[in-house]
Amino acid sequence: MEETEKKHKFVYIRWFFVRLAMVLFDIFAVNFAYFIALIIRFYVNFEINEWAVRFIPAFRAFAPWYTVCCLVIFGVFKLYNNRWKYAGLNDLNRILFANLATFVVQVAGSVVFVLRMPVTYYVIGAVIQFCMIAA
């Protein structure tokens, strides 16, 4: 009896740390993707273009809210409930639709609450985010 209790406790602890690692990576990925999109959009001649100066504070102001929204959306789409060892097309579809939902949140949230960003920022950021989350 004692052996099985230890085994169940180990499985729960492992489950917790795997999910925590996934959440931490998602926090990094969603912010890094749009930051890199901002850099790609405005990095010219080995320096940040002067037009980017007004977009950086907008990015920083919206990033915490976007991060929380992404984690909630990923939770709703059950991206943290699976055994990724056996991921298939259904899981890829959930990742795709979750990223589409976060893309809509990024566009609508930044336009309504902060500042309208360039269209290329949204597109490049969404593509990088999808690639990082799917990987």
C-alpha positions, 0 to 999 in steps of 0.5 A: 500500500505504501509503495502505490501511494508513493508512486501516485504522489510522484505521478502528481508531482511530475504532472504538476511540474510538466504543466508548470513548464508548459505554462512558463514556456507559453508565457515566454513564447507569446511575448517573445513572438510579438517582440521579435515581430516588432524587431523584425518590422523596425530593425533597419541598418543595424538599429531600431527605426525611430518609428518604433519608439512609439510602439515599444511602450504600447507593446510593454503596456499590453503584454501582461494583459495579453499573456493572461488572456493567452493562458486563459484561452490555452486553458479553454482549448485544453492545451494543458490537459493532454499527453503530448507524447501521443499528440495528433491532428486533433491537438494540432487543430486545437493549437491552431484555433487557440492561436487564432483566438489569441491573434484576435485578442492581440489585434482587438486588445491593442487597437482598443486599449493601447495603440494600433500596431502595424499590420505586419507586426500582427501577422509576423507575431501570429506566425512566430507564436503559432510555430513556437506553441506548436513546436 
